[in-house]
């Protein structure tokens, strides 16, 4: 499996650094954003879609289901906690 390294913090686009700070405050971590930071324009579009449809409790997928799927993917990929 090809593994992509996270982008060093110093090279992360300033807008994504703001997103990282928010993630640190709300979720207690933001390193995962450094993997998306290789393509900042793509990530900005993804982020808009993600929070509008996935992390919303309206007509999107529930936050609870999103977290369950995230957990199962991490287990499948043998991610270390």
N, CA, C and O atoms as CSV, one atom per row, in Angstrom:
chain,resi,resn,atom,element,x,y,z
A,1,UNK,N,N,0.837,-1.172,0.000
A,1,UNK,CA,C,0.000,0.000,0.000
A,1,UNK,C,C,0.885,1.240,0.000
A,1,UNK,O,O,1.848,1.323,0.763
A,2,UNK,N,N,0.564,2.179,-0.838
A,2,UNK,CA,C,1.308,3.438,-0.874
A,2,UNK,C,C,0.858,4.297,0.307
A,2,UNK,O,O,-0.338,4.464,0.544
A,3,UNK,N,N,1.802,4.825,1.024
A,3,UNK,CA,C,1.486,5.700,2.160
A,3,UNK,C,C,2.053,7.088,1.868
A,3,UNK,O,O,3.221,7.252,1.515
A,4,UNK,N,N,1.205,8.045,2.025
A,4,UNK,CA,C,1.575,9.423,1.739
A,4,UNK,C,C,1.951,10.114,3.052
A,4,UNK,O,O,1.207,10.011,4.027
A,5,UNK,N,N,3.063,10.801,3.098
A,5,UNK,CA,C,3.434,11.487,4.338
A,5,UNK,C,C,2.596,12.750,4.521
A,5,UNK,O,O,2.114,13.346,3.558
A,6,UNK,N,N,2.438,13.132,5.767
A,6,UNK,CA,C,1.722,14.388,6.002
A,6,UNK,C,C,2.627,15.553,5.603
A,6,UNK,O,O,3.851,15.466,5.704
A,7,UNK,N,N,2.020,16.624,5.157
A,7,UNK,CA,C,2.760,17.819,4.769
A,7,UNK,C,C,3.295,18.495,6.036
A,7,UNK,O,O,2.539,18.676,6.990
A,8,UNK,N,N,4.573,18.872,6.071
A,8,UNK,CA,C,5.093,19.561,7.254
A,8,UNK,C,C,4.259,20.815,7.555
A,8,UNK,O,O,3.841,21.528,6.642
A,9,UNK,N,N,4.030,21.066,8.820
A,9,UNK,CA,C,3.173,22.184,9.233
A,9,UNK,C,C,3.613,23.501,8.598
A,9,UNK,O,O,2.773,24.318,8.219
A,10,UNK,N,N,4.898,23.709,8.482
A,10,UNK,CA,C,5.420,24.968,7.930
A,10,UNK,C,C,4.975,25.177,6.479
A,10,UNK,O,O,4.920,26.314,6.010
A,11,UNK,N,N,4.659,24.096,5.769
A,11,UNK,CA,C,4.277,24.174,4.360
A,11,UNK,C,C,2.761,24.189,4.147
A,11,UNK,O,O,2.299,24.319,3.013
A,12,UNK,N,N,1.993,24.058,5.216
A,12,UNK,CA,C,0.532,24.032,5.108
A,12,UNK,C,C,0.028,25.433,4.756
A,12,UNK,O,O,0.500,26.428,5.306
A,13,UNK,N,N,-0.937,25.497,3.832
A,13,UNK,CA,C,-1.549,26.760,3.410
A,13,UNK,C,C,-2.130,27.462,4.646
A,13,UNK,O,O,-2.714,26.802,5.506
A,14,UNK,N,N,-1.978,28.795,4.748
A,14,UNK,CA,C,-2.466,29.523,5.932
A,14,UNK,C,C,-3.946,29.275,6.253
A,14,UNK,O,O,-4.315,29.185,7.425
A,15,UNK,N,N,-4.786,29.164,5.236
A,15,UNK,CA,C,-6.207,28.905,5.486
A,15,UNK,C,C,-6.410,27.548,6.157
A,15,UNK,O,O,-7.264,27.396,7.031
A,16,UNK,N,N,-5.615,26.568,5.737
A,16,UNK,CA,C,-5.728,25.253,6.352
A,16,UNK,C,C,-5.155,25.244,7.768
A,16,UNK,O,O,-5.578,24.446,8.604
A,17,UNK,N,N,-4.199,26.124,8.038
A,17,UNK,CA,C,-3.702,26.243,9.411
A,17,UNK,C,C,-4.812,26.739,10.329
A,17,UNK,O,O,-4.898,26.328,11.486
A,18,UNK,N,N,-5.668,27.630,9.806
A,18,UNK,CA,C,-6.821,28.101,10.582
A,18,UNK,C,C,-7.777,26.945,10.856
A,18,UNK,O,O,-8.293,26.804,11.964
A,19,UNK,N,N,-8.005,26.128,9.845
A,19,UNK,CA,C,-8.861,24.949,10.012
A,19,UNK,C,C,-8.260,24.001,11.037
A,19,UNK,O,O,-8.984,23.409,11.838
A,20,UNK,N,N,-6.948,23.855,11.014
A,20,UNK,CA,C,-6.274,22.995,11.978
A,20,UNK,C,C,-6.461,23.515,13.400
A,20,UNK,O,O,-6.685,22.737,14.327
A,21,UNK,N,N,-6.367,24.832,13.566
A,21,UNK,CA,C,-6.553,25.417,14.900
A,21,UNK,C,C,-7.972,25.157,15.407
A,21,UNK,O,O,-8.162,24.846,16.583
A,22,UNK,N,N,-8.962,25.282,14.534
A,22,UNK,CA,C,-10.352,24.997,14.920
A,22,UNK,C,C,-10.514,23.523,15.280
A,22,UNK,O,O,-11.170,23.185,16.265
A,23,UNK,N,N,-9.924,22.667,14.489
A,23,UNK,CA,C,-10.013,21.239,14.760
A,23,UNK,C,C,-9.348,20.881,16.087
A,23,UNK,O,O,-9.855,20.043,16.832
A,24,UNK,N,N,-8.229,21.508,16.378
A,24,UNK,CA,C,-7.562,21.276,17.660
A,24,UNK,C,C,-8.476,21.676,18.812
A,24,UNK,O,O,-8.576,20.964,19.811
A,25,UNK,N,N,-9.145,22.824,18.665
A,25,UNK,CA,C,-10.010,23.325,19.729
A,25,UNK,C,C,-11.252,22.454,19.914
A,25,UNK,O,O,-11.662,22.187,21.044
A,26,UNK,N,N,-11.852,22.012,18.805
A,26,UNK,CA,C,-13.116,21.278,18.881
A,26,UNK,C,C,-12.912,19.777,19.044
A,26,UNK,O,O,-13.595,19.137,19.844
A,27,UNK,N,N,-11.975,19.216,18.290
A,27,UNK,CA,C,-11.794,17.763,18.278
A,27,UNK,C,C,-10.572,17.281,19.055
A,27,UNK,O,O,-10.419,16.087,19.312
A,28,UNK,N,N,-9.703,18.225,19.427
A,28,UNK,CA,C,-8.510,17.839,20.169
A,28,UNK,C,C,-7.386,17.305,19.301
A,28,UNK,O,O,-6.460,16.669,19.804
A,29,UNK,N,N,-7.458,17.555,18.015
A,29,UNK,CA,C,-6.398,17.112,17.122
A,29,UNK,C,C,-6.649,17.556,15.700
A,29,UNK,O,O,-7.793,17.778,15.302
A,30,UNK,N,N,-5.574,17.686,14.929
A,30,UNK,CA,C,-5.721,18.169,13.557
A,30,UNK,C,C,-4.662,17.629,12.605
A,30,UNK,O,O,-4.605,18.051,11.450
A,31,UNK,N,N,-3.822,16.705,13.064
A,31,UNK,CA,C,-2.748,16.213,12.200
A,31,UNK,C,C,-3.271,15.637,10.900
A,31,UNK,O,O,-2.595,15.719,9.874
A,32,UNK,N,N,-4.460,15.055,10.921
A,32,UNK,CA,C,-5.040,14.449,9.723
A,32,UNK,C,C,-5.190,15.454,8.588
A,32,UNK,O,O,-5.151,15.070,7.419
A,33,UNK,N,N,-5.360,16.732,8.910
A,33,UNK,CA,C,-5.504,17.761,7.872
A,33,UNK,C,C,-4.202,17.910,7.087
A,33,UNK,O,O,-4.230,18.299,5.919
A,34,UNK,N,N,-3.072,17.610,7.706
A,34,UNK,CA,C,-1.784,17.736,7.015
A,34,UNK,C,C,-1.663,16.739,5.867
A,34,UNK,O,O,-0.866,16.953,4.954
A,35,UNK,N,N,-2.431,15.666,5.893
A,35,UNK,CA,C,-2.424,14.726,4.768
A,35,UNK,C,C,-3.208,15.300,3.593
A,35,UNK,O,O,-2.843,15.090,2.436
A,36,UNK,N,N,-4.278,16.019,3.887
A,36,UNK,CA,C,-5.072,16.662,2.845
A,36,UNK,C,C,-4.392,17.923,2.318
A,36,UNK,O,O,-4.721,18.393,1.229
A,37,UNK,N,N,-3.459,18.468,3.071
A,37,UNK,CA,C,-2.858,19.761,2.749
A,37,UNK,C,C,-1.987,19.736,1.495
A,37,UNK,O,O,-1.577,20.792,1.013
A,38,UNK,N,N,-1.702,18.559,0.964
A,38,UNK,CA,C,-0.935,18.483,-0.283
A,38,UNK,C,C,-1.704,19.130,-1.437
A,38,UNK,O,O,-1.101,19.620,-2.392
A,39,UNK,N,N,-3.023,19.130,-1.347
A,39,UNK,CA,C,-3.884,19.718,-2.393
A,39,UNK,C,C,-4.898,20.642,-1.718
A,39,UNK,O,O,-6.054,20.255,-1.546
A,40,UNK,N,N,-4.491,21.853,-1.331
A,40,UNK,CA,C,-5.365,22.729,-0.546
A,40,UNK,C,C,-6.671,23.105,-1.245
A,40,UNK,O,O,-7.704,23.205,-0.583
A,41,UNK,N,N,-6.654,23.314,-2.561
A,41,UNK,CA,C,-7.902,23.666,-3.248
A,41,UNK,C,C,-8.894,22.518,-3.195
A,41,UNK,O,O,-10.082,22.726,-2.950
A,42,UNK,N,N,-8.410,21.320,-3.421
A,42,UNK,CA,C,-9.266,20.140,-3.349
A,42,UNK,C,C,-9.824,19.978,-1.937
A,42,UNK,O,O,-11.004,19.670,-1.767
A,43,UNK,N,N,-8.986,20.181,-0.929
A,43,UNK,CA,C,-9.445,20.017,0.444
A,43,UNK,C,C,-10.498,21.057,0.808
A,43,UNK,O,O,-11.462,20.734,1.500
A,44,UNK,N,N,-10.336,22.284,0.362
A,44,UNK,CA,C,-11.345,23.314,0.663
A,44,UNK,C,C,-12.709,22.912,0.106
A,44,UNK,O,O,-13.725,23.069,0.783
A,45,UNK,N,N,-12.736,22.395,-1.115
A,45,UNK,CA,C,-14.000,21.935,-1.700
A,45,UNK,C,C,-14.549,20.731,-0.938
A,45,UNK,O,O,-15.753,20.644,-0.695
A,46,UNK,N,N,-13.675,19.813,-0.564
A,46,UNK,CA,C,-14.097,18.655,0.206
A,46,UNK,C,C,-14.682,19.081,1.545
A,46,UNK,O,O,-15.723,18.577,1.966
A,47,UNK,N,N,-14.007,20.012,2.209
A,47,UNK,CA,C,-14.446,20.472,3.528
A,47,UNK,C,C,-15.844,21.075,3.447
A,47,UNK,O,O,-16.684,20.817,4.310
A,48,UNK,N,N,-16.093,21.867,2.428
A,48,UNK,CA,C,-17.424,22.471,2.263
A,48,UNK,C,C,-18.480,21.370,2.119
A,48,UNK,O,O,-19.512,21.403,2.790
A,49,UNK,N,N,-18.221,20.407,1.252
A,49,UNK,CA,C,-19.152,19.298,1.042
A,49,UNK,C,C,-19.317,18.478,2.315
A,49,UNK,O,O,-20.438,18.139,2.692
A,50,UNK,N,N,-18.214,18.159,2.976
A,50,UNK,CA,C,-18.225,17.294,4.151
A,50,UNK,C,C,-19.094,17.873,5.261
A,50,UNK,O,O,-19.927,17.167,5.829
A,51,UNK,N,N,-18.907,19.147,5.571
A,51,UNK,CA,C,-19.656,19.728,6.679
A,51,UNK,C,C,-21.099,20.035,6.300
A,51,UNK,O,O,-21.957,20.143,7.176
A,52,UNK,N,N,-21.376,20.175,5.020
A,52,UNK,CA,C,-22.746,20.425,4.594
A,52,UNK,C,C,-23.573,19.144,4.537
A,52,UNK,O,O,-24.760,19.162,4.862
A,53,UNK,N,N,-22.960,18.033,4.130
A,53,UNK,CA,C,-23.725,16.814,3.916
A,53,UNK,C,C,-23.416,15.658,4.876
A,53,UNK,O,O,-24.290,14.832,5.142
A,54,UNK,N,N,-22.209,15.591,5.390
A,54,UNK,CA,C,-21.829,14.460,6.228
A,54,UNK,C,C,-21.958,14.783,7.710
A,54,UNK,O,O,-22.508,13.986,8.471
A,55,UNK,N,N,-21.471,15.911,8.116
A,55,UNK,CA,C,-21.502,16.266,9.536
A,55,UNK,C,C,-22.745,17.076,9.892
A,55,UNK,O,O,-22.739,17.816,10.875
A,56,UNK,N,N,-23.790,16.946,9.115
A,56,UNK,CA,C,-25.035,17.658,9.375
A,56,UNK,C,C,-26.092,16.651,9.800
A,56,UNK,O,O,-26.070,15.499,9.365
A,57,UNK,N,N,-26.983,17.065,10.617
A,57,UNK,CA,C,-28.043,16.172,11.075
A,57,UNK,C,C,-29.317,16.348,10.260
A,57,UNK,O,O,-30.359,15.799,10.620
A,58,UNK,N,N,-29.251,17.105,9.170
A,58,UNK,CA,C,-30.448,17.306,8.358
A,58,UNK,C,C,-30.626,16.123,7.412
A,58,UNK,O,O,-30.812,14.998,7.876
A,59,UNK,N,N,-30.577,16.339,6.126
A,59,UNK,CA,C,-30.790,15.271,5.152
A,59,UNK,C,C,-29.519,14.491,4.831
A,59,UNK,O,O,-29.539,13.593,3.989
A,60,UNK,N,N,-28.440,14.820,5.479
A,60,UNK,CA,C,-27.182,14.118,5.212
A,60,UNK,C,C,-27.063,12.865,6.059
A,60,UNK,O,O,-28.049,12.393,6.626
A,61,UNK,N,N,-25.873,12.338,6.143
A,61,UNK,CA,C,-25.587,11.171,6.975
A,61,UNK,C,C,-25.377,11.675,8.398
A,61,UNK,O,O,-24.784,12.736,8.590
A,62,UNK,N,N,-25.843,10.952,9.378
A,62,UNK,CA,C,-25.718,11.422,10.758
A,62,UNK,C,C,-24.257,11.431,11.197
A,62,UNK,O,O,-23.429,10.680,10.682
A,63,UNK,N,N,-23.969,12.289,12.148
A,63,UNK,CA,C,-22.618,12.377,12.697
A,63,UNK,C,C,-22.236,11.055,13.353
A,63,UNK,O,O,-21.088,10.623,13.254
A,64,UNK,N,N,-23.175,10.421,14.011
A,64,UNK,CA,C,-22.910,9.147,14.681
A,64,UNK,C,C,-22.487,8.065,13.677
A,64,UNK,O,O,-21.525,7.335,13.917
A,65,UNK,N,N,-23.209,7.965,12.553
A,65,UNK,CA,C,-22.860,6.984,11.529
A,65,UNK,C,C,-21.501,7.321,10.912
A,65,UNK,O,O,-20.702,6.425,10.640
A,66,UNK,N,N,-21.243,8.597,10.694
A,66,UNK,CA,C,-19.955,9.030,10.141
A,66,UNK,C,C,-18.809,8.564,11.037
A,66,UNK,O,O,-17.807,8.046,10.544
A,67,UNK,N,N,-18.951,8.742,12.339
A,67,UNK,CA,C,-17.900,8.346,13.270
A,67,UNK,C,C,-17.747,6.831,13.321
A,67,UNK,O,O,-16.629,6.332,13.447
A,68,UNK,N,N,-18.837,6.099,13.227
A,68,UNK,CA,C,-18.760,4.639,13.210
A,68,UNK,C,C,-17.985,4.154,11.985
A,68,UNK,O,O,-17.131,3.274,12.094
A,69,UNK,N,N,-18.285,4.727,10.825
A,69,UNK,CA,C,-17.576,4.353,9.597
A,69,UNK,C,C,-16.098,4.707,9.713
A,69,UNK,O,O,-15.234,3.920,9.325
A,70,UNK,N,N,-15.810,5.884,10.243
A,70,UNK,CA,C,-14.409,6.304,10.419
A,70,UNK,C,C,-13.656,5.321,11.315
A,70,UNK,O,O,-12.509,4.972,11.039
A,71,UNK,N,N,-14.305,4.883,12.377
A,71,UNK,CA,C,-13.691,3.934,13.307
A,71,UNK,C,C,-13.413,2.595,12.611
A,71,UNK,O,O,-12.333,2.026,12.768
A,72,UNK,N,N,-14.383,2.096,11.849
A,72,UNK,CA,C,-14.201,0.816,11.166
A,72,UNK,C,C,-13.094,0.893,10.098
A,72,UNK,O,O,-12.342,-0.064,9.920
A,73,UNK,N,N,-12.998,1.993,9.411
A,73,UNK,CA,C,-11.929,2.165,8.410
A,73,UNK,C,C,-10.571,2.172,9.120
A,73,UNK,O,O,-9.615,1.563,8.639
A,74,UNK,N,N,-10.489,2.857,10.255
A,74,UNK,CA,C,-9.233,2.883,11.008
A,74,UNK,C,C,-8.856,1.479,11.480
A,74,UNK,O,O,-7.686,1.098,11.434
A,75,UNK,N,N,-9.837,0.721,11.927
A,75,UNK,CA,C,-9.562,-0.668,12.332
A,75,UNK,C,C,-9.070,-1.488,11.143
A,75,UNK,O,O,-8.094,-2.231,11.249
A,76,UNK,N,N,-9.746,-1.349,10.029
A,76,UNK,CA,C,-9.374,-2.100,8.830
A,76,UNK,C,C,-7.937,-1.781,8.398
A,76,UNK,O,O,-7.193,-2.671,7.987
A,77,UNK,N,N,-7.561,-0.511,8.496
A,77,UNK,CA,C,-6.218,-0.083,8.090
A,77,UNK,C,C,-5.188,-0.259,9.194
A,77,UNK,O,O,-4.032,0.133,9.035
A,78,UNK,N,N,-5.600,-0.841,10.305
A,78,UNK,CA,C,-4.723,-1.107,11.448
A,78,UNK,C,C,-4.043,0.165,11.967
A,78,UNK,O,O,-2.856,0.162,12.291
A,79,UNK,N,N,-4.813,1.237,12.038
A,79,UNK,CA,C,-4.277,2.495,12.558
A,79,UNK,C,C,-4.007,2.348,14.054
A,79,UNK,O,O,-4.776,1.716,14.778
A,80,UNK,N,N,-2.919,2.932,14.496
A,80,UNK,CA,C,-2.570,2.900,15.904
A,80,UNK,C,C,-3.224,4.084,16.601
A,80,UNK,O,O,-3.269,5.187,16.056
A,81,UNK,N,N,-3.724,3.855,17.790
A,81,UNK,CA,C,-4.358,4.931,18.560
A,81,UNK,C,C,-3.388,5.594,19.482
A,81,UNK,O,O,-3.757,6.520,20.204
